[in-house]
Amino acid sequence: MQKTLRLYVENKNWQLYLWKKGEDFVGLIGIEVDEQSFVVRHASVNPSFRGEGIGRAMVEKVQQLMEPIAMQAAPETEAALAKCLEQKDQG
């Protein structure tokens, strides 16, 4: 984990966003940015808050922040992102 955190600290193209609900940190999303796209490298929601749309909200917010560049999923986040985007299409 320390090796992963070091990537976000030492590399300006790696950005980590924490998501708060009230006073609690309930999720995080980490991205790697280049000129044409950004890759979601890490995404997690506290199990106590899953099913509340937090993952979808985090993805939507990061997409807004990164416009107009395109979002991509890393192999590790592909299933989670697909679930978030599916919820977005249904919502």
Contacts in CASP RR format, 6 or more apart in sequence:
PFRMAT RR
TARGET T0000
AUTHOR 0000-0000-0000
METHOD contacts of the structure
MODEL  1
MQKTLRLYVENKNWQLYLWKKGEDFVGLIGIEVDEQSFVVRHASVNPSFR
GEGIGRAMVEKVQQLMEPIAMQAAPETEAALAKCLEQKDQG
4 42 0 8 1.000
7 14 0 8 1.000
8 14 0 8 1.000
8 15 0 8 1.000
8 16 0 8 1.000
8 30 0 8 1.000
13 32 0 8 1.000
13 33 0 8 1.000
13 34 0 8 1.000
14 30 0 8 1.000
14 31 0 8 1.000
14 32 0 8 1.000
14 33 0 8 1.000
14 41 0 8 1.000
15 30 0 8 1.000
15 31 0 8 1.000
15 32 0 8 1.000
15 33 0 8 1.000
16 28 0 8 1.000
16 29 0 8 1.000
16 30 0 8 1.000
16 42 0 8 1.000
17 28 0 8 1.000
17 29 0 8 1.000
17 30 0 8 1.000
17 31 0 8 1.000
17 58 0 8 1.000
17 61 0 8 1.000
17 62 0 8 1.000
18 25 0 8 1.000
18 27 0 8 1.000
18 28 0 8 1.000
19 25 0 8 1.000
19 26 0 8 1.000
19 27 0 8 1.000
19 28 0 8 1.000
19 29 0 8 1.000
19 45 0 8 1.000
19 54 0 8 1.000
19 55 0 8 1.000
19 57 0 8 1.000
19 58 0 8 1.000
20 26 0 8 1.000
21 49 0 8 1.000
21 54 0 8 1.000
24 46 0 8 1.000
24 49 0 8 1.000
25 46 0 8 1.000
26 45 0 8 1.000
26 46 0 8 1.000
26 48 0 8 1.000
26 49 0 8 1.000
26 54 0 8 1.000
27 44 0 8 1.000
27 45 0 8 1.000
27 46 0 8 1.000
27 49 0 8 1.000
27 54 0 8 1.000
27 55 0 8 1.000
27 58 0 8 1.000
28 42 0 8 1.000
28 43 0 8 1.000
28 44 0 8 1.000
28 58 0 8 1.000
29 40 0 8 1.000
29 42 0 8 1.000
29 43 0 8 1.000
29 44 0 8 1.000
29 55 0 8 1.000
29 58 0 8 1.000
29 59 0 8 1.000
29 62 0 8 1.000
30 40 0 8 1.000
30 41 0 8 1.000
30 42 0 8 1.000
30 43 0 8 1.000
31 38 0 8 1.000
31 39 0 8 1.000
31 40 0 8 1.000
31 41 0 8 1.000
31 62 0 8 1.000
31 66 0 8 1.000
32 38 0 8 1.000
32 39 0 8 1.000
32 41 0 8 1.000
33 66 0 8 1.000
33 69 0 8 1.000
35 69 0 8 1.000
36 69 0 8 1.000
36 70 0 8 1.000
37 69 0 8 1.000
37 70 0 8 1.000
37 71 0 8 1.000
37 72 0 8 1.000
38 62 0 8 1.000
38 66 0 8 1.000
38 69 0 8 1.000
38 70 0 8 1.000
38 71 0 8 1.000
38 72 0 8 1.000
39 71 0 8 1.000
39 72 0 8 1.000
39 73 0 8 1.000
39 74 0 8 1.000
40 59 0 8 1.000
40 62 0 8 1.000
40 71 0 8 1.000
40 72 0 8 1.000
40 73 0 8 1.000
40 74 0 8 1.000
40 77 0 8 1.000
40 81 0 8 1.000
41 74 0 8 1.000
41 76 0 8 1.000
41 77 0 8 1.000
42 76 0 8 1.000
42 77 0 8 1.000
43 55 0 8 1.000
43 58 0 8 1.000
43 59 0 8 1.000
43 77 0 8 1.000
43 80 0 8 1.000
43 81 0 8 1.000
43 84 0 8 1.000
45 51 0 8 1.000
45 54 0 8 1.000
45 55 0 8 1.000
45 58 0 8 1.000
53 87 0 8 1.000
55 80 0 8 1.000
55 84 0 8 1.000
56 84 0 8 1.000
56 85 0 8 1.000
56 87 0 8 1.000
56 88 0 8 1.000
58 84 0 8 1.000
59 71 0 8 1.000
59 81 0 8 1.000
59 84 0 8 1.000
59 85 0 8 1.000
59 88 0 8 1.000
60 88 0 8 1.000
62 71 0 8 1.000
63 71 0 8 1.000
71 81 0 8 1.000
73 81 0 8 1.000
73 82 0 8 1.000
END
